[in-house]
Amino acid sequence: MSTILYVQTSGVDTPERTYAPFILGTTARAMDIEAEIFFMIKGITILKKGEAEKVKIGSFPSLKDVIDQAIKAGVKLYICEQSTQLFGMVRGDFIPDAKVAGAGTLNDLSLDADSVITF
Amino acid sequence: MDATTEGGTSYLSDIAPDAELDCVGLYCPLPIARTKEEIENIEVGQVLKVEADDPAAEEDIARWAKRAGHQVLKFDKSGNLMTFWIKRLK
């Protein structure tokens, strides 16, 4: 099976950039493609507990709904917890569906994926 | 991880390491960087025991070992503390 890795570096301060990886990932799963999203830099703010509930733009559903849909579809989520140290955020305050990972994992996932798309 | 690395009470539970590395309190990417340095200080076939408490290390070290061509003989997790027994293969 093919795999697409999405790298999300944008956060909730640019809400229009937060939906795409989840929607693409959910669609990938419907196409029998493995989908992974790696959150780093500002992207980690999306997975901070309670943040996605606050994001809803245009005619899109809330970001929380889109995330839940992606998780249900089998999209795997990885989070670079070390990115918290860029912003003085606390560690460990993320939704439990995301696996904490780091530089070695992102390098490995990117080499194993058939395509890497960055937002 | 493969079957030989799962669980904390396998038949490999009494592996005697040839060297030990304490990465407790270190965060990504330091556990990988220090593990790479230390594994080069043991001989091929010998075992390095690594302790870490950065949650990222669980996935990172397993993937590093596979990519670098070494074998995680055993992985143990107790609370936040993780222990890896890594055999240098090359």
N, CA and C atoms of all chains as a GROMACS GRO file, in nm:
protein
  627
    1MET      N    1   0.084  -0.120   0.000
    1MET     CA    2   0.000   0.000   0.000
    1MET      C    3   0.088   0.126   0.000
    2SER      N    4   0.046   0.226  -0.073
    2SER     CA    5   0.121   0.352  -0.078
    2SER      C    6   0.100   0.431   0.051
    3THR      N    7   0.196   0.516   0.081
    3THR     CA    8   0.188   0.599   0.202
    3THR      C    9   0.215   0.744   0.167
    4ILE      N   10   0.132   0.833   0.219
    4ILE     CA   11   0.158   0.977   0.208
    4ILE      C   12   0.182   1.033   0.348
    5LEU      N   13   0.290   1.107   0.361
    5LEU     CA   14   0.321   1.175   0.487
    5LEU      C   15   0.295   1.324   0.468
    6TYR      N   16   0.212   1.378   0.555
    6TYR     CA   17   0.185   1.522   0.556
    6TYR      C   18   0.260   1.582   0.675
    7VAL      N   19   0.333   1.691   0.650
    7VAL     CA   20   0.405   1.759   0.758
    7VAL      C   21   0.336   1.893   0.782
    8GLN      N   22   0.283   1.909   0.903
    8GLN     CA   23   0.209   2.032   0.935
    8GLN      C   24   0.295   2.122   1.022
    9THR      N   25   0.340   2.233   0.965
    9THR     CA   26   0.420   2.328   1.042
    9THR      C   27   0.341   2.453   1.080
   10SER      N   28   0.219   2.467   1.025
   10SER     CA   29   0.137   2.585   1.053
   10SER      C   30   0.041   2.557   1.167
   11GLY      N   31   0.010   2.659   1.245
   11GLY     CA   32  -0.070   2.639   1.364
   11GLY      C   33  -0.202   2.713   1.363
   12VAL      N   34  -0.265   2.718   1.480
   12VAL     CA   35  -0.399   2.775   1.489
   12VAL      C   36  -0.403   2.926   1.468
   13ASP      N   37  -0.284   2.991   1.462
   13ASP     CA   38  -0.284   3.135   1.433
   13ASP      C   39  -0.304   3.160   1.283
   14THR      N   40  -0.294   3.054   1.202
   14THR     CA   41  -0.330   3.062   1.060
   14THR      C   42  -0.430   2.950   1.033
   15PRO      N   43  -0.555   2.968   1.080
   15PRO     CA   44  -0.652   2.857   1.078
   15PRO      C   45  -0.679   2.803   0.938
   16GLU      N   46  -0.665   2.890   0.836
   16GLU     CA   47  -0.694   2.844   0.700
   16GLU      C   48  -0.593   2.739   0.653
   17ARG      N   49  -0.480   2.726   0.721
   17ARG     CA   50  -0.379   2.630   0.683
   17ARG      C   51  -0.387   2.499   0.763
   18THR      N   52  -0.486   2.490   0.854
   18THR     CA   53  -0.487   2.376   0.946
   18THR      C   54  -0.571   2.259   0.897
   19TYR      N   55  -0.664   2.281   0.807
   19TYR     CA   56  -0.760   2.176   0.768
   19TYR      C   57  -0.702   2.074   0.669
   20ALA      N   58  -0.621   2.124   0.577
   20ALA     CA   59  -0.584   2.043   0.460
   20ALA      C   60  -0.525   1.906   0.492
   21PRO      N   61  -0.430   1.894   0.584
   21PRO     CA   62  -0.372   1.760   0.606
   21PRO      C   63  -0.475   1.658   0.654
   22PHE      N   64  -0.570   1.702   0.736
   22PHE     CA   65  -0.672   1.610   0.786
   22PHE      C   66  -0.767   1.567   0.674
   23ILE      N   67  -0.806   1.663   0.591
   23ILE     CA   68  -0.898   1.632   0.481
   23ILE      C   69  -0.829   1.543   0.378
   24LEU      N   70  -0.704   1.578   0.346
   24LEU     CA   71  -0.629   1.494   0.252
   24LEU      C   72  -0.604   1.355   0.309
   25GLY      N   73  -0.571   1.351   0.438
   25GLY     CA   74  -0.544   1.221   0.501
   25GLY      C   75  -0.667   1.132   0.504
   26THR      N   76  -0.781   1.191   0.539
   26THR     CA   77  -0.906   1.115   0.540
   26THR      C   78  -0.939   1.064   0.400
   27THR      N   79  -0.916   1.149   0.302
   27THR     CA   80  -0.941   1.109   0.163
   27THR      C   81  -0.844   0.998   0.120
   28ALA      N   82  -0.720   1.010   0.164
   28ALA     CA   83  -0.622   0.906   0.132
   28ALA      C   84  -0.668   0.770   0.185
   29ARG      N   85  -0.717   0.769   0.307
   29ARG     CA   86  -0.764   0.643   0.366
   29ARG      C   87  -0.878   0.584   0.283
   30ALA      N   88  -0.966   0.670   0.232
   30ALA     CA   89  -1.076   0.623   0.147
   30ALA      C   90  -1.024   0.566   0.016
   31MET      N   91  -0.900   0.605  -0.020
   31MET     CA   92  -0.838   0.557  -0.144
   31MET      C   93  -0.742   0.440  -0.116
   32ASP      N   94  -0.753   0.382   0.005
   32ASP     CA   95  -0.663   0.272   0.046
   32ASP      C   96  -0.516   0.314   0.044
   33ILE      N   97  -0.492   0.436   0.085
   33ILE     CA   98  -0.355   0.487   0.099
   33ILE      C   99  -0.331   0.510   0.248
   34GLU      N  100  -0.213   0.468   0.297
   34GLU     CA  101  -0.178   0.498   0.435
   34GLU      C  102  -0.151   0.648   0.447
   35ALA      N  103  -0.197   0.708   0.557
   35ALA     CA  104  -0.179   0.852   0.575
   35ALA      C  105  -0.125   0.881   0.713
   36GLU      N  106  -0.022   0.965   0.717
   36GLU     CA  107   0.040   1.005   0.843
   36GLU      C  108   0.054   1.156   0.844
   37ILE      N  109   0.030   1.218   0.958
   37ILE     CA  110   0.055   1.362   0.971
   37ILE      C  111   0.155   1.382   1.084
   38PHE      N  112   0.262   1.454   1.054
   38PHE     CA  113   0.364   1.487   1.154
   38PHE      C  114   0.352   1.636   1.185
   39PHE      N  115   0.325   1.667   1.311
   39PHE     CA  116   0.306   1.806   1.354
   39PHE      C  117   0.434   1.857   1.418
   40MET      N  118   0.482   1.971   1.369
   40MET     CA  119   0.603   2.030   1.427
   40MET      C  120   0.595   2.183   1.417
   41ILE      N  121   0.688   2.248   1.482
   41ILE     CA  122   0.693   2.394   1.490
   41ILE      C  123   0.554   2.444   1.533
   42LYS      N  124   0.494   2.541   1.465
   42LYS     CA  125   0.364   2.591   1.512
   42LYS      C  126   0.252   2.490   1.494
   43GLY      N  127   0.275   2.389   1.411
   43GLY     CA  128   0.173   2.287   1.387
   43GLY      C  129   0.127   2.217   1.513
   44ILE      N  130   0.212   2.213   1.614
   44ILE     CA  131   0.176   2.142   1.737
   44ILE      C  132   0.060   2.211   1.810
   45THR      N  133   0.039   2.340   1.782
   45THR     CA  134  -0.069   2.409   1.854
   45THR      C  135  -0.206   2.351   1.818
   46ILE      N  136  -0.214   2.288   1.702
   46ILE     CA  137  -0.341   2.228   1.658
   46ILE      C  138  -0.383   2.114   1.751
   47LEU      N  139  -0.284   2.041   1.803
   47LEU     CA  140  -0.314   1.922   1.885
   47LEU      C  141  -0.313   1.951   2.034
   48LYS      N  142  -0.288   2.077   2.070
   48LYS     CA  143  -0.296   2.112   2.212
   48LYS      C  144  -0.441   2.095   2.256
   49LYS      N  145  -0.460   2.032   2.371
   49LYS     CA  146  -0.595   2.005   2.420
   49LYS      C  147  -0.679   2.132   2.420
   50GLY      N  148  -0.798   2.125   2.361
   50GLY     CA  149  -0.893   2.236   2.366
   50GLY      C  150  -0.878   2.339   2.256
   51GLU      N  151  -0.772   2.330   2.175
   51GLU     CA  152  -0.747   2.433   2.072
   51GLU      C  153  -0.831   2.412   1.947
   52ALA      N  154  -0.842   2.287   1.901
   52ALA     CA  155  -0.912   2.262   1.773
   52ALA      C  156  -1.060   2.298   1.784
   53GLU      N  157  -1.114   2.289   1.904
   53GLU     CA  158  -1.255   2.323   1.926
   53GLU      C  159  -1.282   2.470   1.894
   54LYS      N  160  -1.178   2.553   1.905
   54LYS     CA  161  -1.196   2.697   1.886
   54LYS      C  162  -1.185   2.740   1.740
   55VAL      N  163  -1.142   2.645   1.653
   55VAL     CA  164  -1.116   2.682   1.514
   55VAL      C  165  -1.234   2.640   1.426
   56LYS      N  166  -1.291   2.739   1.358
   56LYS     CA  167  -1.396   2.711   1.258
   56LYS      C  168  -1.396   2.829   1.163
   57ILE      N  169  -1.367   2.802   1.036
   57ILE     CA  170  -1.362   2.914   0.941
   57ILE      C  171  -1.446   2.885   0.818
   58GLY      N  172  -1.494   2.992   0.756
   58GLY     CA  173  -1.573   2.981   0.634
   58GLY      C  174  -1.690   2.887   0.653
   59SER      N  175  -1.715   2.806   0.553
   59SER     CA  176  -1.826   2.710   0.560
   59SER      C  177  -1.778   2.573   0.603
   60PHE      N  178  -1.652   2.564   0.651
   60PHE     CA  179  -1.598   2.436   0.696
   60PHE      C  180  -1.652   2.400   0.834
   61PRO      N  181  -1.660   2.269   0.862
   61PRO     CA  182  -1.695   2.230   0.999
   61PRO      C  183  -1.584   2.270   1.095
   62SER      N  184  -1.606   2.249   1.223
   62SER     CA  185  -1.500   2.285   1.318
   62SER      C  186  -1.379   2.195   1.295
   63LEU      N  187  -1.262   2.249   1.328
   63LEU     CA  188  -1.139   2.172   1.309
   63LEU      C  189  -1.144   2.043   1.392
   64LYS      N  190  -1.206   2.051   1.509
   64LYS     CA  191  -1.219   1.933   1.596
   64LYS      C  192  -1.291   1.820   1.521
   65ASP      N  193  -1.399   1.855   1.451
   65ASP     CA  194  -1.475   1.753   1.377
   65ASP      C  195  -1.390   1.690   1.268
   66VAL      N  196  -1.310   1.773   1.201
   66VAL     CA  197  -1.226   1.723   1.091
   66VAL      C  198  -1.114   1.632   1.145
   67ILE      N  199  -1.060   1.670   1.261
   67ILE     CA  200  -0.958   1.586   1.325
   67ILE      C  201  -1.017   1.452   1.366
   68ASP      N  202  -1.134   1.456   1.429
   68ASP     CA  203  -1.198   1.331   1.474
   68ASP      C  204  -1.227   1.238   1.356
   69GLN      N  205  -1.270   1.297   1.246
   69GLN     CA  206  -1.299   1.220   1.126
   69GLN      C  207  -1.171   1.153   1.074
   70ALA      N  208  -1.060   1.226   1.074
   70ALA     CA  209  -0.933   1.171   1.026
   70ALA      C  210  -0.886   1.056   1.115
   71ILE      N  211  -0.897   1.076   1.246
   71ILE     CA  212  -0.855   0.971   1.339
   71ILE      C  213  -0.940   0.846   1.317
   72LYS      N  214  -1.070   0.866   1.302
   72LYS     CA  215  -1.161   0.753   1.280
   72LYS      C  216  -1.128   0.679   1.150
   73ALA      N  217  -1.081   0.753   1.052
   73ALA     CA  218  -1.047   0.692   0.922
   73ALA      C  219  -0.914   0.617   0.927
   74GLY      N  220  -0.838   0.636   1.036
   74GLY     CA  221  -0.711   0.564   1.049
   74GLY      C  222  -0.589   0.645   1.012
   75VAL      N  223  -0.604   0.778   1.006
   75VAL     CA  224  -0.487   0.863   0.983
   75VAL      C  225  -0.402   0.863   1.111
   76LYS      N  226  -0.273   0.838   1.095
   76LYS     CA  227  -0.184   0.834   1.213
   76LYS      C  228  -0.126   0.973   1.240
   77LEU      N  229  -0.124   1.011   1.366
   77LEU     CA  230  -0.075   1.143   1.404
   77LEU      C  231   0.052   1.131   1.488
   78TYR      N  232   0.153   1.209   1.451
   78TYR     CA  233   0.277   1.215   1.527
   78TYR      C  234   0.302   1.360   1.567
   79ILE      N  235   0.353   1.380   1.686
   79ILE     CA  236   0.378   1.518   1.730
   79ILE      C  237   0.519   1.534   1.782
   80CYS      N  238   0.582   1.642   1.734
   80CYS     CA  239   0.716   1.678   1.782
   80CYS      C  240   0.698   1.760   1.909
   81GLU      N  241   0.704   1.692   2.023
   81GLU     CA  242   0.681   1.762   2.149
   81GLU      C  243   0.793   1.862   2.179
   82GLN      N  244   0.910   1.837   2.123
   82GLN     CA  245   1.023   1.926   2.147
   82GLN      C  246   0.996   2.066   2.091
   83SER      N  247   0.904   2.075   1.993
   83SER     CA  248   0.869   2.208   1.939
   83SER      C  249   0.807   2.298   2.046
   84THR      N  250   0.755   2.240   2.154
   84THR     CA  251   0.701   2.323   2.264
   84THR      C  252   0.807   2.420   2.315
   85GLN      N  253   0.933   2.377   2.305
   85GLN     CA  254   1.040   2.457   2.363
   85GLN      C  255   1.072   2.582   2.280
   86LEU      N  256   1.014   2.589   2.159
   86LEU     CA  257   1.030   2.710   2.077
   86LEU      C  258   0.943   2.823   2.130
   87PHE      N  259   0.833   2.786   2.196
   87PHE     CA  260   0.732   2.886   2.232
   87PHE      C  261   0.706   2.894   2.382
   88GLY      N  262   0.779   2.820   2.461
   88GLY     CA  263   0.753   2.819   2.604
   88GLY      C  264   0.624   2.746   2.638
   89MET      N  265   0.576   2.658   2.550
   89MET     CA  266   0.457   2.577   2.581
   89MET      C  267   0.497   2.463   2.674
   90VAL      N  268   0.398   2.413   2.749
   90VAL     CA  269   0.428   2.299   2.835
   90VAL      C  270   0.424   2.170   2.754
   91ARG      N  271   0.507   2.075   2.796
   91ARG     CA  272   0.504   1.943   2.734
   91ARG      C  273   0.381   1.866   2.782
   92GLY      N  274   0.341   1.767   2.704
   92GLY     CA  275   0.242   1.671   2.752
   92GLY      C  276   0.099   1.718   2.753
   93ASP      N  277   0.069   1.833   2.691
   93ASP     CA  278  -0.067   1.888   2.695
   93ASP      C  279  -0.137   1.867   2.561
   94PHE      N  280  -0.123   1.747   2.504
   94PHE     CA  281  -0.175   1.722   2.371
   94PHE      C  282  -0.277   1.609   2.371
   95ILE      N  283  -0.360   1.606   2.266
   95ILE     CA  284  -0.462   1.502   2.260
   95ILE      C  285  -0.392   1.365   2.255
   96PRO      N  286  -0.449   1.266   2.322
   96PRO     CA  287  -0.379   1.138   2.337
   96PRO      C  288  -0.369   1.057   2.208
   97ASP      N  289  -0.440   1.099   2.104
   97ASP     CA  290  -0.436   1.024   1.977
   97ASP      C  291  -0.305   1.044   1.902
   98ALA      N  292  -0.229   1.146   1.941
   98ALA     CA  293  -0.103   1.175   1.872
   98ALA      C  294   0.013   1.109   1.944
   99LYS      N  295   0.097   1.041   1.868
   99LYS     CA  296   0.214   0.974   1.924
   99LYS      C  297   0.330   1.072   1.930
  100VAL      N  298   0.388   1.089   2.047
  100VAL     CA  299   0.503   1.179   2.060
  100VAL      C  300   0.624   1.115   1.991
  101ALA      N  301   0.686   1.191   1.905
  101ALA     CA  302   0.801   1.140   1.829
  101ALA      C  303   0.897   1.254   1.804
  102GLY      N  304   1.009   1.224   1.738
  102GLY     CA  305   1.109   1.327   1.721
  102GLY      C  306   1.177   1.322   1.586
  103ALA      N  307   1.298   1.376   1.583
  103ALA     CA  308   1.371   1.393   1.458
  103ALA      C  309   1.396   1.260   1.386
  104GLY      N  310   1.431   1.158   1.464
  104GLY     CA  311   1.459   1.029   1.401
  104GLY      C  312   1.335   0.973   1.334
  105THR      N  313   1.222   0.993   1.396
  105THR     CA  314   1.097   0.941   1.341
  105THR      C  315   1.057   1.015   1.214
  106LEU      N  316   1.069   1.148   1.215
  106LEU     CA  317   1.033   1.223   1.094
  106LEU      C  318   1.123   1.185   0.977
  107ASN      N  319   1.252   1.174   1.002
  107ASN     CA  320   1.342   1.132   0.894
  107ASN      C  321   1.303   0.995   0.841
  108ASP      N  322   1.273   0.904   0.932
  108ASP     CA  323   1.240   0.768   0.893
  108ASP      C  324   1.108   0.762   0.816
  109LEU      N  325   1.007   0.832   0.867
  109LEU     CA  326   0.876   0.833   0.800
  109LEU      C  327   0.888   0.892   0.660
  110SER      N  328   0.968   0.997   0.647
  110SER     CA  329   0.977   1.064   0.516
  110SER      C  330   1.044   0.974   0.413
  111LEU      N  331   1.144   0.896   0.456
  111LEU     CA  332   1.209   0.805   0.362
  111LEU      C  333   1.119   0.688   0.325
  112ASP      N  334   1.035   0.646   0.419
  112ASP     CA  335   0.946   0.532   0.392
  112ASP      C  336   0.821   0.571   0.313
  113ALA      N  337   0.784   0.699   0.317
  113ALA     CA  338   0.662   0.741   0.249
  113ALA      C  339   0.686   0.750   0.097
  114ASP      N  340   0.578   0.735   0.023
  114ASP     CA  341   0.588   0.749  -0.122
  114ASP      C  342   0.581   0.895  -0.162
  115SER      N  343   0.524   0.976  -0.075
  115SER     CA  344   0.515   1.119  -0.103
  115SER      C  345   0.511   1.195   0.029
  116VAL      N  346   0.574   1.312   0.032
  116VAL     CA  347   0.570   1.398   0.150
  116VAL      C  348   0.517   1.534   0.108
  117ILE      N  349   0.413   1.579   0.178
  117ILE     CA  350   0.351   1.708   0.147
  117ILE      C  351   0.356   1.794   0.273
  118THR      N  352   0.404   1.916   0.258
  118THR     CA  353   0.424   2.002   0.375
  118THR      C  354   0.331   2.122   0.371
  119PHE      N  355   0.273   2.150   0.487
  119PHE     CA  356   0.184   2.265   0.502
  119PHE      C  357   0.238   2.360   0.607
  120MET      N  358   0.785  -0.225   1.619
  120MET     CA  359   0.889  -0.311   1.677
  120MET      C  360   0.857  -0.458   1.649
  121ASP      N  361   0.960  -0.538   1.641
  121ASP     CA  362   0.933  -0.679   1.613
  121ASP      C  363   0.911  -0.754   1.744
  122ALA      N  364   0.881  -0.882   1.731
  122ALA     CA  365   0.836  -0.960   1.846
  122ALA      C  366   0.942  -0.966   1.956
  123THR      N  367   1.068  -0.958   1.919
  123THR     CA  368   1.173  -0.973   2.020
  123THR      C  369   1.187  -0.849   2.106
  124THR      N  370   1.121  -0.740   2.068
  124THR     CA  371   1.139  -0.617   2.144
  124THR      C  372   1.018  -0.583   2.230
  125GLU      N  373   0.913  -0.662   2.221
  125GLU     CA  374   0.792  -0.628   2.294
  125GLU      C  375   0.792  -0.687   2.435
  126GLY      N  376   0.729  -0.614   2.525
  126GLY     CA  377   0.712  -0.666   2.660
  126GLY      C  378   0.837  -0.650   2.744
  127GLY      N  379   0.817  -0.651   2.873
  127GLY     CA  380   0.930  -0.629   2.962
  127GLY      C  381   0.976  -0.754   3.033
  128THR      N  382   0.913  -0.864   3.011
  128THR     CA  383   0.949  -0.984   3.087
  128THR      C  384   0.977  -1.102   2.994
  129SER      N  385   1.039  -1.073   2.882
  129SER     CA  386   1.066  -1.179   2.786
  129SER      C  387   1.181  -1.267   2.835
  130TYR      N  388   1.212  -1.370   2.758
  130TYR     CA  389   1.325  -1.457   2.792
  130TYR      C  390   1.457  -1.382   2.787
  131LEU      N  391   1.453  -1.261   2.731
  131LEU     CA  392   1.576  -1.181   2.723
  131LEU      C  393   1.592  -1.091   2.846
  132SER      N  394   1.512  -1.113   2.948
  132SER     CA  395   1.507  -1.016   3.057
  132SER      C  396   1.638  -1.005   3.134
  133ASP      N  397   1.726  -1.101   3.121
  133ASP     CA  398   1.851  -1.092   3.197
  133ASP      C  399   1.972  -1.065   3.106
  134ILE      N  400   1.950  -0.986   3.001
  134ILE     CA  401   2.061  -0.948   2.913
  134ILE      C  402   2.163  -0.867   2.993
  135ALA      N  403   2.288  -0.906   2.985
  135ALA     CA  404   2.394  -0.831   3.052
  135ALA      C  405   2.456  -0.734   2.951
  136PRO      N  406   2.434  -0.604   2.967
  136PRO     CA  407   2.489  -0.510   2.870
  136PRO      C  408   2.641  -0.495   2.884
  137ASP      N  409   2.706  -0.460   2.775
  137ASP     CA  410   2.850  -0.434   2.778
  137ASP      C  411   2.880  -0.289   2.811
  138ALA      N  412   2.780  -0.203   2.792
  138ALA     CA  413   2.794  -0.062   2.826
  138ALA      C  414   2.656  -0.007   2.857
  139GLU      N  415   2.652   0.101   2.935
  139GLU     CA  416   2.523   0.162   2.970
  139GLU      C  417   2.530   0.312   2.944
  140LEU      N  418   2.415   0.367   2.902
  140LEU     CA  419   2.406   0.510   2.872
  140LEU      C  420   2.282   0.567   2.939
  141ASP      N  421   2.300   0.675   3.013
  141ASP     CA  422   2.190   0.741   3.082
  141ASP      C  423   2.148   0.865   3.003
  142CYS      N  424   2.032   0.858   2.940
  142CYS     CA  425   1.979   0.974   2.867
  142CYS      C  426   1.860   1.036   2.939
  143VAL      N  427   1.842   1.004   3.064
  143VAL     CA  428   1.729   1.059   3.141
  143VAL      C  429   1.748   1.210   3.154
  144GLY      N  430   1.643   1.284   3.120
  144GLY     CA  431   1.650   1.429   3.126
  144GLY      C  432   1.692   1.493   2.995
  145LEU      N  433   1.731   1.410   2.898
  145LEU     CA  434   1.771   1.463   2.767
  145LEU      C  435   1.654   1.453   2.669
  146TYR      N  436   1.641   1.553   2.586
  146TYR     CA  437   1.531   1.555   2.488
  146TYR      C  438   1.585   1.549   2.346
  147CYS      N  439   1.493   1.516   2.256
  147CYS     CA  440   1.522   1.504   2.113
  147CYS      C  441   1.604   1.622   2.064
  148PRO      N  442   1.712   1.602   1.990
  148PRO     CA  443   1.761   1.474   1.936
  148PRO      C  444   1.872   1.411   2.019
  149LEU      N  445   1.892   1.459   2.141
  149LEU     CA  446   2.010   1.414   2.217
  149LEU      C  447   2.013   1.264   2.245
  150PRO      N  448   1.899   1.200   2.281
  150PRO     CA  449   1.908   1.054   2.304
  150PRO      C  450   1.963   0.978   2.183
  151ILE      N  451   1.924   1.017   2.063
  151ILE     CA  452   1.978   0.950   1.944
  151ILE      C  453   2.125   0.983   1.925
  152ALA      N  454   2.159   1.110   1.941
  152ALA     CA  455   2.298   1.151   1.920
  152ALA      C  456   2.391   1.081   2.018
  153ARG      N  457   2.350   1.076   2.145
  153ARG     CA  458   2.435   1.011   2.248
  153ARG      C  459   2.442   0.860   2.225
  154THR      N  460   2.329   0.800   2.184
  154THR     CA  461   2.327   0.655   2.159
  154THR      C  462   2.420   0.620   2.044
  155LYS      N  463   2.417   0.700   1.941
  155LYS     CA  464   2.507   0.675   1.827
  155LYS      C  465   2.654   0.683   1.870
  156GLU      N  466   2.686   0.785   1.952
  156GLU     CA  467   2.824   0.798   1.999
  156GLU      C  468   2.866   0.676   2.081
  157GLU      N  469   2.776   0.634   2.170
  157GLU     CA  470   2.813   0.525   2.262
  157GLU      C  471   2.821   0.391   2.192
  158ILE      N  472   2.737   0.368   2.092
  158ILE     CA  473   2.740   0.236   2.028
  158ILE      C  474   2.869   0.220   1.948
  159GLU      N  475   2.928   0.332   1.911
  159GLU     CA  476   3.056   0.324   1.840
  159GLU      C  477   3.172   0.296   1.936
  160ASN      N  478   3.144   0.300   2.065
  160ASN     CA  479   3.248   0.269   2.165
  160ASN      C  480   3.244   0.124   2.210
  161ILE      N  481   3.146   0.046   2.161
  161ILE     CA  482   3.145  -0.098   2.191
  161ILE      C  483   3.176  -0.175   2.062
  162GLU      N  484   3.205  -0.304   2.079
  162GLU     CA  485   3.240  -0.386   1.963
  162GLU      C  486   3.114  -0.440   1.896
  163VAL      N  487   3.126  -0.476   1.769
  163VAL     CA  488   3.016  -0.542   1.699
  163VAL      C  489   2.981  -0.671   1.775
  164GLY      N  490   2.852  -0.689   1.799
  164GLY     CA  491   2.806  -0.806   1.874
  164GLY      C  492   2.780  -0.776   2.020
  165GLN      N  493   2.834  -0.663   2.068
  165GLN     CA  494   2.811  -0.626   2.209
  165GLN      C  495   2.680  -0.547   2.222
  166VAL      N  496   2.636  -0.533   2.348
  166VAL     CA  497   2.505  -0.475   2.376
  166VAL      C  498   2.519  -0.346   2.457
  167LEU      N  499   2.449  -0.242   2.412
  167LEU     CA  500   2.441  -0.114   2.484
  167LEU      C  501   2.304  -0.101   2.547
  168LYS      N  502   2.303  -0.072   2.676
  168LYS     CA  503   2.176  -0.046   2.746
  168LYS      C  504   2.156   0.105   2.755
  169VAL      N  505   2.040   0.153   2.710
  169VAL     CA  506   2.011   0.296   2.709
  169VAL      C  507   1.885   0.322   2.789
  170GLU      N  508   1.894   0.416   2.882
  170GLU     CA  509   1.775   0.459   2.956
  170GLU      C  510   1.740   0.601   2.913
  171ALA      N  511   1.610   0.627   2.892
  171ALA     CA  512   1.565   0.759   2.849
  171ALA      C  513   1.425   0.784   2.902
  172ASP      N  514   1.390   0.912   2.916
  172ASP     CA  515   1.254   0.945   2.961
  172ASP      C  516   1.185   1.048   2.871
  173ASP      N  517   1.250   1.084   2.760
  173ASP     CA  518   1.182   1.166   2.660
  173ASP      C  519   1.085   1.076   2.585
  174PRO      N  520   0.953   1.105   2.591
  174PRO     CA  521   0.858   1.014   2.524
  174PRO      C  522   0.887   0.995   2.376
  175ALA      N  523   0.952   1.094   2.313
  175ALA     CA  524   0.985   1.080   2.171
  175ALA      C  525   1.088   0.970   2.146
  176ALA      N  526   1.163   0.936   2.250
  176ALA     CA  527   1.272   0.838   2.232
  176ALA      C  528   1.220   0.699   2.198
  177GLU      N  529   1.100   0.668   2.244
  177GLU     CA  530   1.046   0.533   2.218
  177GLU      C  531   1.043   0.504   2.068
  178GLU      N  532   0.983   0.596   1.995
  178GLU     CA  533   0.973   0.578   1.850
  178GLU      C  534   1.106   0.609   1.783
  179ASP      N  535   1.173   0.713   1.830
  179ASP     CA  536   1.296   0.759   1.764
  179ASP      C  537   1.408   0.656   1.770
  180ILE      N  538   1.431   0.600   1.888
  180ILE     CA  539   1.546   0.509   1.901
  180ILE      C  540   1.518   0.379   1.825
  181ALA      N  541   1.395   0.331   1.829
  181ALA     CA  542   1.362   0.210   1.754
  181ALA      C  543   1.387   0.231   1.605
  182ARG      N  544   1.345   0.347   1.555
  182ARG     CA  545   1.362   0.375   1.412
  182ARG      C  546   1.509   0.402   1.380
  183TRP      N  547   1.580   0.470   1.470
  183TRP     CA  548   1.723   0.493   1.449
  183TRP      C  549   1.797   0.359   1.437
  184ALA      N  550   1.767   0.268   1.530
  184ALA     CA  551   1.837   0.140   1.531
  184ALA      C  552   1.816   0.064   1.400
  185LYS      N  553   1.692   0.062   1.357
  185LYS     CA  554   1.661  -0.009   1.232
  185LYS      C  555   1.734   0.056   1.114
  186ARG      N  556   1.730   0.187   1.111
  186ARG     CA  557   1.791   0.261   1.001
  186ARG      C  558   1.944   0.248   1.005
  187ALA      N  559   2.001   0.246   1.126
  187ALA     CA  560   2.146   0.238   1.139
  187ALA      C  561   2.197   0.094   1.130
  188GLY      N  562   2.104  -0.001   1.128
  188GLY     CA  563   2.144  -0.140   1.111
  188GLY      C  564   2.181  -0.210   1.240
  189HIS      N  565   2.125  -0.165   1.352
  189HIS     CA  566   2.146  -0.232   1.481
  189HIS      C  567   2.015  -0.296   1.526
  190GLN      N  568   2.024  -0.381   1.629
  190GLN     CA  569   1.905  -0.457   1.670
  190GLN      C  570   1.865  -0.422   1.813
  191VAL      N  571   1.739  -0.380   1.828
  191VAL     CA  572   1.686  -0.361   1.964
  191VAL      C  573   1.645  -0.500   2.014
  192LEU      N  574   1.726  -0.554   2.104
  192LEU     CA  575   1.699  -0.689   2.156
  192LEU      C  576   1.578  -0.688   2.246
  193LYS      N  577   1.564  -0.578   2.320
  193LYS     CA  578   1.457  -0.571   2.418
  193LYS      C  579   1.426  -0.426   2.448
  194PHE      N  580   1.296  -0.399   2.472
  194PHE     CA  581   1.252  -0.265   2.511
  194PHE      C  582   1.163  -0.280   2.632
  195ASP      N  583   1.186  -0.195   2.731
  195ASP     CA  584   1.107  -0.202   2.853
  195ASP      C  585   1.061  -0.061   2.889
  196LYS      N  586   0.935  -0.049   2.932
  196LYS     CA  587   0.882   0.082   2.969
  196LYS      C  588   0.817   0.070   3.105
  197SER      N  589   0.862   0.153   3.196
  197SER     CA  590   0.806   0.152   3.331
  197SER      C  591   0.777   0.296   3.371
  198GLY      N  592   0.649   0.333   3.367
  198GLY     CA  593   0.615   0.474   3.388
  198GLY      C  594   0.674   0.555   3.274
  199ASN      N  595   0.747   0.661   3.307
  199ASN     CA  596   0.810   0.742   3.202
  199ASN      C  597   0.945   0.688   3.159
  200LEU      N  598   0.999   0.594   3.236
  200LEU     CA  599   1.136   0.547   3.208
  200LEU      C  600   1.135   0.434   3.106
  201MET      N  601   1.211   0.455   3.000
  201MET     CA  602   1.224   0.352   2.895
  201MET      C  603   1.366   0.299   2.894
  202THR      N  604   1.378   0.168   2.871
  202THR     CA  605   1.510   0.106   2.862
  202THR      C  606   1.519   0.026   2.733
  203PHE      N  607   1.627   0.049   2.662
  203PHE     CA  608   1.654  -0.023   2.537
  203PHE      C  609   1.781  -0.104   2.554
  204TRP      N  610   1.779  -0.227   2.505
  204TRP     CA  611   1.901  -0.307   2.495
  204TRP      C  612   1.930  -0.319   2.345
  205ILE      N  613   2.038  -0.256   2.301
  205ILE     CA  614   2.067  -0.247   2.157
  205ILE      C  615   2.196  -0.320   2.125
  206LYS      N  616   2.186  -0.415   2.033
  206LYS     CA  617   2.304  -0.491   1.992
  206LYS      C  618   2.368  -0.424   1.870
  207ARG      N  619   2.498  -0.394   1.881
  207ARG     CA  620   2.568  -0.337   1.766
  207ARG      C  621   2.589  -0.446   1.662
  208LEU      N  622   2.541  -0.425   1.543
  208LEU     CA  623   2.549  -0.529   1.439
  208LEU      C  624   2.653  -0.498   1.331
  209LYS      N  625   2.705  -0.376   1.328
  209LYS     CA  626   2.803  -0.344   1.224
  209LYS      C  627   2.891  -0.227   1.266
   0.00000   0.00000   0.00000
